[in-house]
Amino acid sequence: MTRMTRRGYQEAIGCLNGLQSNYANVMAVRASGERRNMMNLWEMEEWSRRLGYGPGALDRLNVIHITGTKGKGSTAAFVQGIVRRYRAAGRVGLYTSPHLRSVRERIRIDGEPVSEEQFSRGFFEVWDRLEATRSDEARFPHMGAGAKPGYFKFLTLLSFHMFLEAGCETCVYEVGVGGAFDSTNIVRRPSVCGVTALGIDHTFMLGDTIEEIAWNKGGIFKAGARALTVAGQPPAGLAVLRERAAEAGTALEEVPVLAALRDVKLGIAGDFQAANASLAVALAAEHLRRRGEDCGLGALTAETPLPRKFVEGLEATRWEGRCQTIEDGTVTWYVDGAHTKESIVAASTWFTKVAAPDRRKVLLFNQQTRDAGALLRHLHEATAPALTFDECLFTTNVTWKSGTYSADLVSHNTSKEEVSKLEVQRALQETWSSLPGGASSSSAVYSDIESAVAAIKSIQDPVDVFVTGSLHLVGGLLVVMDGK
C-alpha cells in the first residue's frame, strides 16, 4: 500500500479491516481441517523481528498470560484492577479480544483504551516498518513483498509495540484462540500463566474433546513461570494441563475459590466470577512477588484473607458486555456476550436470578459463526421453566438499519449472502419455536441491531431484555445505544 497524505484513525481502521480473512478463506480452512501449528508462531516471531524486536525484547513486558474457555477476559480485567494499585507494577498494559465498541479497547494502558491519536500513530509505525522490511521467502512463503499479518496478528504486534514504547513494566495478555499456537504465545518468559474454566468450544481450530482443548490451553506454560488454574476443572482436562505443565518445566497449581470474596462486591456481576476473581488474586500476587512487592499473600487457601488493595481492585473492576446491567427508561438491558455452552448457561442463570418477576421478558439473540442452535437450546435449558420470554428477537450483527456496520465492527469473515437472507436468524426462530414452551413466545427476525432496539423500545410495558449469544451483538448494541 502506498503512503497516504492523511493517516488518521479512520484510515488506520480501514487498513486494519483489510487484513481480515474473508468468508471464503475461513470456510476453506475449516473444510480442510487445518489447525494452527508452529508456523503461526514462527511467522509471528519473524514479523516481530521485522519490527525490530528480537526474542528477548518482549521479556521487558513481564507478561501475565491468561487463557481458558470461559472467563479469561474477566480474569484479565480483575488482574489489571489489582496490580495497578501497586507501584511495583509500573505502567500496566492490558491486551484483550474481541472489542465491543472500538478496536482501541483491545489495547489499554493504565486502565484506559489508547486514544485514537495514539492508536493511529502506533498503527502506521508498525505498518511502515513492515512495508520497509523483508523476510526470506524460502522460509516464509506467505510473507513476501507487500504482505501483512492478519487482523489479530497485526493487533498483537501493535500491542507489543505500543506497550514497549510506553514503557509498560506489567502487561496482562488474554489469549485470542487456544493457547499453544496463539499469536500471543511468542512471549518466552512470562511472569505467570493462568487457565480459567475449560469447556467444549466448538471451533474448528480447537478440537472437540476436553483433552484436546486442555492440550492447546496448556501450551502457554513456560519454564520458570508458575502455572495456575481455577479449581473444579474437568478431571480429564486437569490431567492434561498437569502433563503440559510438566513438559514445560513447571508445575500446575489449583487455586481455590476464596471465602473472603463472599464479603467483596465484585465489579463484574455473576456468581461464577468468584472463581475468576480467585485466579486473578493468585496471578496478581505471584506477579507482584516477582516484582519485589510484599503484598502480604503467601500460599493461598480457601480461607486466606485479602489485602485491602486487592479488595479495592476487585471492586473497582469494570468489564462491559459481561453480566452488565444498563437502565434505559422503562427498559433494563441485561447484557452478556456469552458464546460457549458454559458461558451461555452461566449468563442465563444470572439473568434468571436478577430479572424482575413482574416485568415483560425479551430475548435479543444472535450467533453468526458457531453452532447458534445449540447455544439457544442451552439458554432455554438454563432458563425454563423458571423464566419464560414474552418475545424472542433474532437479529444479525449489522449495526444500522441502513445495512452498514460501525467502522470498528466491520466483519469480513461471515457470508454476506447468509447475513442478507437472514438464514441464521430464521433458523434460530424455528429452533426456539420447537423447544418446549417456545411456541408460546412471540418471535421476530431483524436485519440489523438498530431496528431490533427500536422494536424493543416501542414496547409500552416495563421490560427486561436479555442480550446474549455474541460479543459482536453486544458491541453493536452498545454502539446503537450511544447513537454513534
C-alpha positions as CSV (number, residue, x, y, z in Angstrom):
1,M,0.0,0.0,0.0
2,T,1.2,3.5,-0.8
3,R,1.6,6.1,1.9
4,M,-1.4,8.3,2.3
5,T,-1.4,12.0,2.8
6,R,-3.8,11.7,5.7
7,R,-3.4,8.8,8.1
8,G,-5.7,9.3,11.0
9,Y,-7.8,6.8,12.9
10,Q,-10.4,6.1,10.2
11,E,-7.6,5.4,7.7
12,A,-6.0,3.0,10.3
13,I,-9.3,1.2,10.8
14,G,-9.8,0.9,7.0
15,C,-6.3,-0.7,6.6
16,L,-6.9,-2.9,9.6
17,N,-10.2,-4.2,8.3
18,G,-8.5,-5.0,5.0
19,L,-6.4,-7.6,7.0
20,Q,-9.4,-9.7,7.9
21,S,-9.8,-13.1,6.4
22,N,-12.7,-13.2,4.1
23,Y,-15.5,-15.7,4.4
24,A,-14.3,-17.9,1.6
25,N,-10.8,-18.3,3.2
26,V,-12.3,-19.0,6.6
27,M,-14.5,-21.8,5.1
28,A,-11.7,-23.2,3.1
29,V,-9.5,-23.6,6.2
30,R,-12.5,-25.1,8.1
31,A,-13.2,-27.6,5.3
32,S,-9.6,-28.7,5.1
33,G,-9.5,-29.4,8.8
34,E,-6.2,-27.3,9.0
35,R,-5.3,-26.3,12.5
36,R,-2.9,-23.8,13.8
37,N,0.7,-25.1,14.1
38,M,4.2,-23.9,14.9
39,M,4.4,-21.9,11.6
40,N,2.0,-19.5,13.2
41,L,4.5,-18.8,16.0
42,W,7.5,-18.7,13.7
43,E,5.8,-16.2,11.5
44,M,4.8,-14.1,14.5
45,E,8.5,-14.1,15.6
46,E,9.5,-13.1,12.1
47,W,7.0,-10.2,12.0
48,S,8.3,-9.1,15.4
49,R,11.9,-9.3,14.2
50,R,10.9,-7.0,11.2
51,L,9.6,-4.5,13.7
52,G,13.0,-4.5,15.4
53,Y,12.1,-6.7,18.4
54,G,14.3,-9.6,18.9
55,P,13.5,-12.7,21.0
56,G,14.3,-11.0,24.3
57,A,12.6,-7.7,23.7
58,L,9.2,-9.0,25.0
59,D,10.7,-10.1,28.3
60,R,10.6,-6.4,29.3
61,L,6.8,-6.6,29.3
62,N,6.6,-9.1,32.2
63,V,3.6,-10.7,30.8
64,I,0.8,-12.2,32.9
65,H,-0.6,-14.7,30.3
66,I,-4.2,-15.9,30.6
67,T,-6.2,-18.5,28.6
68,G,-9.3,-20.6,29.1
69,T,-12.7,-21.3,27.6
70,K,-14.8,-19.1,29.9
71,G,-13.8,-16.0,31.9
72,K,-10.4,-15.2,30.6
73,G,-11.3,-11.6,29.8
74,S,-12.9,-11.0,33.1
75,T,-9.9,-12.6,34.9
76,A,-7.5,-10.3,32.9
77,A,-9.6,-7.3,33.9
78,F,-9.5,-8.3,37.6
79,V,-5.7,-8.8,37.4
80,Q,-5.3,-5.3,35.9
81,G,-7.5,-3.8,38.6
82,I,-5.4,-5.3,41.3
83,V,-1.8,-4.7,40.1
84,R,-2.5,-1.1,39.1
85,R,-2.7,-0.3,42.8
86,Y,0.9,-1.3,43.4
87,R,3.8,1.0,42.4
88,A,6.0,-2.1,41.8
89,A,3.8,-3.0,38.8
90,G,4.9,0.2,36.9
91,R,2.8,1.2,33.9
92,V,0.3,-1.6,33.1
93,G,-0.8,-2.7,29.7
94,L,-3.8,-4.9,29.0
95,Y,-4.4,-6.8,25.7
96,T,-7.8,-8.5,25.2
97,S,-10.1,-9.5,22.5
98,P,-12.6,-9.1,20.9
99,H,-13.6,-5.5,21.4
100,L,-17.1,-4.1,21.8
101,R,-17.5,-0.5,20.6
102,S,-13.9,0.3,19.4
103,V,-10.9,-1.7,18.5
104,R,-8.9,0.6,20.8
105,E,-10.4,-1.3,23.7
106,R,-8.1,-4.2,22.9
107,I,-5.0,-2.2,23.9
108,R,-5.2,-0.4,27.2
109,I,-2.5,1.4,29.1
110,D,-3.0,2.2,32.8
111,G,-6.6,1.2,32.6
112,E,-7.7,3.2,29.6
113,P,-8.1,2.3,26.0
114,V,-5.4,4.1,23.9
115,S,-6.7,7.2,22.2
116,E,-7.5,7.5,18.5
117,E,-4.3,9.5,18.0
118,Q,-2.2,7.0,19.9
119,F,-3.7,4.1,18.0
120,S,-3.3,5.6,14.6
121,R,0.3,6.7,15.3
122,G,1.3,3.3,16.6
123,F,-0.6,1.6,13.8
124,F,1.2,3.3,11.0
125,E,4.6,3.0,12.7
126,V,4.1,-0.8,12.6
127,W,2.6,-0.7,9.1
128,D,5.6,1.3,7.7
129,R,8.2,-0.9,9.4
130,L,6.6,-3.9,7.8
131,E,6.5,-2.2,4.5
132,A,10.2,-1.3,4.7
133,T,11.5,-4.8,5.7
134,R,11.6,-8.2,4.0
135,S,11.6,-11.8,5.0
136,D,13.3,-14.8,3.5
137,E,10.5,-16.1,1.2
138,A,12.1,-19.5,1.1
139,R,11.5,-19.8,4.9
140,F,8.3,-17.7,5.0
141,P,6.5,-18.1,1.7
142,H,3.4,-16.1,2.9
143,M,5.5,-13.1,4.0
144,G,6.6,-11.8,0.6
145,A,6.7,-8.2,-0.6
146,G,3.7,-6.2,0.5
147,A,2.3,-9.0,2.7
148,K,0.9,-8.1,6.1
149,P,-0.1,-10.3,9.1
150,G,-3.8,-11.0,9.5
151,Y,-6.1,-8.9,11.7
152,F,-5.4,-10.5,15.1
153,K,-1.7,-10.9,14.5
154,F,-1.3,-7.3,13.5
155,L,-3.1,-6.1,16.6
156,T,-1.0,-8.4,18.7
157,L,2.2,-6.9,17.2
158,L,0.7,-3.4,17.6
159,S,0.1,-4.1,21.3
160,F,3.7,-5.3,21.8
161,H,5.0,-2.1,20.0
162,M,2.7,0.3,21.9
163,F,3.4,-1.3,25.3
164,L,7.2,-1.3,24.7
165,E,7.1,2.3,23.5
166,A,5.0,3.4,26.6
167,G,7.5,1.7,28.9
168,C,4.9,-0.7,30.4
169,E,6.5,-3.0,33.0
170,T,3.5,-5.2,33.6
171,C,1.3,-6.5,30.7
172,V,-1.7,-8.7,31.1
173,Y,-2.4,-10.7,27.9
174,E,-5.6,-12.6,27.2
175,V,-5.0,-15.4,24.6
176,G,-7.1,-15.0,21.5
177,V,-7.8,-18.6,20.4
178,G,-6.5,-21.7,22.1
179,G,-3.0,-21.1,23.5
180,A,-0.2,-23.3,22.1
181,F,-0.2,-21.6,18.7
182,D,-1.9,-18.3,19.5
183,S,-0.2,-15.2,18.3
184,T,0.4,-14.0,21.9
185,N,2.4,-17.1,22.7
186,I,5.7,-15.8,21.3
187,V,6.3,-14.4,24.8
188,R,9.1,-16.6,26.1
189,R,9.5,-15.6,29.7
190,P,6.0,-14.7,31.2
191,S,5.8,-13.6,34.8
192,V,3.0,-16.2,35.5
193,C,0.4,-18.1,33.5
194,G,-3.2,-18.8,34.2
195,V,-6.0,-21.0,32.8
196,T,-9.6,-20.2,33.5
197,A,-12.5,-22.7,33.3
198,L,-12.2,-25.3,30.5
199,G,-15.1,-26.4,28.4
200,I,-16.1,-27.6,24.9
201,D,-15.8,-24.7,22.4
202,H,-16.9,-26.0,19.0
203,T,-14.5,-24.1,16.7
204,F,-12.6,-25.8,14.0
205,M,-9.2,-24.9,15.4
206,L,-9.6,-26.2,18.9
207,G,-11.0,-29.8,18.6
208,D,-13.9,-31.5,20.1
209,T,-12.6,-33.1,23.3
210,I,-11.8,-31.6,26.6
211,E,-8.3,-33.3,26.3
212,E,-7.6,-31.5,23.0
213,I,-8.7,-28.2,24.4
214,A,-6.6,-28.6,27.6
215,W,-3.6,-29.5,25.5
216,N,-4.0,-26.3,23.5
217,K,-4.6,-24.1,26.5
218,G,-1.7,-25.6,28.4
219,G,0.6,-24.6,25.6
220,I,1.2,-21.2,27.2
221,F,3.0,-22.8,30.2
222,K,6.7,-21.9,30.3
223,A,9.7,-23.0,32.5
224,G,10.3,-20.6,35.3
225,A,6.7,-19.3,35.4
226,R,4.1,-20.6,37.8
227,A,1.1,-22.3,36.1
228,L,-2.2,-21.6,37.9
229,T,-5.7,-22.7,37.2
230,V,-9.2,-22.5,38.8
231,A,-10.5,-25.3,41.0
232,G,-13.1,-27.6,39.6
233,Q,-11.7,-28.3,36.1
234,P,-13.0,-31.4,34.3
235,P,-10.7,-34.3,35.6
236,A,-9.6,-35.3,32.1
237,G,-8.7,-31.7,31.2
238,L,-6.9,-31.1,34.5
239,A,-4.8,-34.2,33.9
240,V,-3.7,-32.9,30.5
241,L,-2.9,-29.4,32.0
242,R,-0.7,-31.1,34.6
243,E,1.1,-33.0,31.8
244,R,1.6,-29.8,29.8
245,A,3.0,-28.0,32.8
246,A,5.4,-30.8,33.5
247,E,6.5,-30.8,29.8
248,A,7.2,-27.1,30.0
249,G,9.3,-27.5,33.2
250,T,6.8,-26.1,35.7
251,A,4.0,-27.5,37.9
252,L,0.3,-26.8,37.8
253,E,-1.4,-25.4,40.9
254,E,-5.1,-25.2,41.5
255,V,-6.5,-22.0,43.1
256,P,-9.4,-22.5,45.5
257,V,-12.4,-20.2,45.5
258,L,-11.6,-17.7,48.2
259,A,-14.1,-17.5,51.0
260,A,-13.1,-13.8,51.6
261,L,-14.8,-13.0,48.3
262,R,-18.2,-13.5,49.9
263,D,-17.7,-10.1,51.5
264,V,-16.5,-8.4,48.3
265,K,-18.8,-6.8,45.8
266,L,-17.0,-7.7,42.6
267,G,-17.1,-5.1,39.9
268,I,-18.2,-7.7,37.4
269,A,-21.5,-9.4,38.3
270,G,-22.3,-13.1,38.3
271,D,-21.8,-15.8,40.9
272,F,-19.3,-17.6,38.7
273,Q,-17.0,-14.6,38.8
274,A,-15.7,-15.7,42.3
275,A,-13.6,-18.4,40.6
276,N,-12.2,-15.9,38.1
277,A,-11.5,-13.3,40.8
278,S,-9.7,-16.0,42.9
279,L,-7.5,-16.9,40.0
280,A,-6.8,-13.2,39.4
281,V,-5.8,-12.8,43.1
282,A,-3.3,-15.6,42.7
283,L,-1.9,-14.3,39.4
284,A,-1.5,-10.8,40.7
285,A,0.1,-11.9,44.0
286,E,2.7,-14.0,42.1
287,H,3.4,-11.3,39.7
288,L,3.9,-8.7,42.4
289,R,6.1,-11.1,44.3
290,R,8.3,-11.4,41.3
291,R,8.4,-7.6,41.1
292,G,9.7,-7.4,44.7
293,E,6.4,-6.4,46.2
294,D,5.4,-7.9,49.6
295,C,1.6,-7.7,49.3
296,G,1.0,-9.9,52.3
297,L,-0.1,-13.0,50.5
298,G,1.7,-16.3,50.6
299,A,0.3,-19.7,49.6
300,L,-3.4,-19.3,49.1
301,T,-6.0,-21.4,50.8
302,A,-9.8,-21.1,50.7
303,E,-9.7,-19.1,54.0
304,T,-6.9,-16.7,53.1
305,P,-7.9,-13.1,53.9
306,L,-7.4,-10.4,51.2
307,P,-5.3,-7.3,51.5
308,R,-7.2,-4.0,51.2
309,K,-5.7,-3.1,47.9
310,F,-6.8,-6.4,46.4
311,V,-10.3,-5.9,47.5
312,E,-10.3,-2.3,46.1
313,G,-9.0,-3.6,42.8
314,L,-11.6,-6.3,42.5
315,E,-14.5,-4.0,43.5
316,A,-13.4,-1.2,41.1
317,T,-13.0,-3.5,38.0
318,R,-15.5,-2.9,35.2
319,W,-15.8,-5.0,32.1
320,E,-18.5,-4.2,29.7
321,G,-20.5,-6.9,28.0
322,R,-20.2,-9.4,30.8
323,C,-23.2,-9.7,33.1
324,Q,-23.7,-5.9,32.6
325,T,-27.0,-4.1,33.6
326,I,-28.0,-0.9,31.8
327,E,-31.0,1.1,32.9
328,D,-32.7,2.9,29.9
329,G,-36.0,4.4,30.9
330,T,-38.6,1.6,31.0
331,V,-36.1,-0.8,29.5
332,T,-33.5,-2.7,31.6
333,W,-30.8,-4.3,29.4
334,Y,-29.1,-7.4,30.8
335,V,-26.1,-7.9,28.6
336,D,-23.6,-10.7,28.3
337,G,-21.7,-11.7,25.2
338,A,-21.7,-15.4,26.1
339,H,-20.9,-17.7,23.1
340,T,-19.9,-21.1,24.5
341,K,-22.0,-23.7,26.3
342,E,-20.6,-22.9,29.7
343,S,-20.8,-19.1,29.4
344,I,-24.3,-19.1,27.9
345,V,-25.5,-21.3,30.8
346,A,-23.8,-19.1,33.4
347,A,-25.2,-15.9,31.8
348,S,-28.7,-17.4,31.5
349,T,-28.6,-18.4,35.2
350,W,-27.6,-14.9,36.1
351,F,-30.4,-13.4,34.2
352,T,-32.9,-15.8,35.7
353,K,-31.9,-14.6,39.2
354,V,-31.8,-10.9,38.5
355,A,-34.7,-10.3,36.2
356,A,-37.8,-8.7,37.9
357,P,-40.7,-11.2,38.1
358,D,-43.4,-8.7,37.3
359,R,-41.8,-7.3,34.1
360,R,-42.1,-8.4,30.4
361,K,-39.1,-10.5,29.3
362,V,-37.5,-10.2,25.9
363,L,-34.6,-12.2,24.5
364,L,-32.3,-10.5,21.9
365,F,-30.0,-13.1,20.4
366,N,-27.5,-13.8,17.7
367,Q,-24.5,-16.0,17.0
368,Q,-23.3,-15.9,13.4
369,T,-20.3,-18.2,13.2
370,R,-20.7,-21.0,15.7
371,D,-23.4,-23.6,16.4
372,A,-26.1,-21.0,17.2
373,G,-28.9,-23.5,17.6
374,A,-27.0,-25.5,20.2
375,L,-26.3,-22.3,22.2
376,L,-30.0,-21.3,22.0
377,R,-31.0,-24.8,23.3
378,H,-28.6,-24.4,26.2
379,L,-30.1,-21.0,27.0
380,H,-33.5,-22.5,27.1
381,E,-32.5,-25.3,29.4
382,A,-30.9,-22.8,31.8
383,T,-34.0,-20.5,32.0
384,A,-37.0,-22.8,31.6
385,P,-39.4,-23.3,33.4
386,A,-38.3,-20.7,36.0
387,L,-38.4,-17.9,33.4
388,T,-40.3,-17.5,30.2
389,F,-39.7,-15.0,27.5
390,D,-42.7,-13.0,26.2
391,E,-40.8,-12.2,23.0
392,C,-37.7,-13.5,21.3
393,L,-35.9,-11.4,18.7
394,F,-33.2,-12.7,16.4
395,T,-31.0,-10.2,14.6
396,T,-27.8,-10.1,12.6
397,N,-24.8,-8.2,13.9
398,V,-25.3,-5.5,11.3
399,T,-25.2,-2.2,13.3
400,W,-27.5,0.2,11.5
401,K,-30.8,-0.1,9.6
402,S,-29.0,1.4,6.6
403,G,-27.4,-2.0,6.3
404,T,-24.0,-0.7,7.4
405,Y,-21.7,-1.6,10.3
406,S,-19.9,0.8,12.6
407,A,-16.4,1.0,11.1
408,D,-14.8,-0.7,14.2
409,L,-17.3,-3.5,13.9
410,V,-16.9,-4.5,10.2
411,S,-16.6,-8.2,9.8
412,H,-15.5,-9.9,6.5
413,N,-15.4,-13.5,7.9
414,T,-19.2,-14.1,7.6
415,S,-21.2,-14.8,4.5
416,K,-22.8,-11.6,3.1
417,E,-25.4,-13.7,1.4
418,E,-26.2,-15.6,4.5
419,V,-26.5,-12.4,6.5
420,S,-28.6,-10.6,3.9
421,K,-31.0,-13.6,3.6
422,L,-31.3,-13.8,7.4
423,E,-30.6,-17.6,7.2
424,V,-29.2,-18.0,10.7
425,Q,-31.9,-15.8,12.2
426,R,-34.8,-17.7,10.6
427,A,-33.2,-21.0,11.7
428,L,-32.9,-19.7,15.2
429,Q,-36.6,-18.6,15.2
430,E,-37.6,-22.1,14.1
431,T,-35.3,-23.7,16.7
432,W,-36.9,-21.6,19.5
433,S,-40.4,-22.5,18.4
434,S,-39.6,-26.2,18.5
435,L,-38.4,-26.1,22.1
436,P,-40.8,-26.9,25.0
437,G,-43.0,-23.8,25.5
438,G,-41.1,-21.9,22.9
439,A,-44.1,-21.5,20.6
440,S,-45.8,-19.5,23.4
441,S,-43.3,-16.7,22.9
442,S,-43.9,-14.3,20.0
443,S,-40.8,-14.0,17.8
444,A,-39.4,-11.8,15.1
445,V,-36.3,-11.6,12.9
446,Y,-34.4,-8.3,12.3
447,S,-31.8,-7.5,9.7
448,D,-30.0,-5.1,12.0
449,I,-29.5,-4.2,15.6
450,E,-30.8,-0.7,15.4
451,S,-34.2,-1.9,14.2
452,A,-34.4,-4.6,16.9
453,V,-33.6,-2.0,19.6
454,A,-36.3,0.3,18.2
455,A,-38.8,-2.5,18.4
456,I,-37.9,-3.2,22.0
457,K,-38.1,0.5,22.9
458,S,-41.6,0.7,21.4
459,I,-43.0,-1.8,24.0
460,Q,-45.3,0.0,26.3
461,D,-44.7,-2.0,29.4
462,P,-41.6,-2.0,31.6
463,V,-39.3,-4.7,30.1
464,D,-36.2,-6.7,31.0
465,V,-34.1,-7.6,27.9
466,F,-31.6,-10.4,27.9
467,V,-29.0,-9.7,25.2
468,T,-26.6,-12.6,24.6
469,G,-25.0,-15.1,22.2
470,S,-22.3,-12.9,20.7
471,L,-19.9,-10.2,21.8
472,H,-20.3,-8.7,18.3
473,L,-24.0,-8.4,19.0
474,V,-23.3,-6.8,22.4
475,G,-20.8,-4.4,20.9
476,G,-23.3,-3.3,18.2
477,L,-26.0,-2.8,20.8
478,L,-23.7,-0.5,22.8
479,V,-22.9,1.5,19.7
480,V,-26.6,1.9,18.8
481,M,-27.4,2.9,22.4
482,D,-24.6,5.5,22.2
483,G,-26.1,6.8,18.9
484,K,-22.7,6.9,17.2
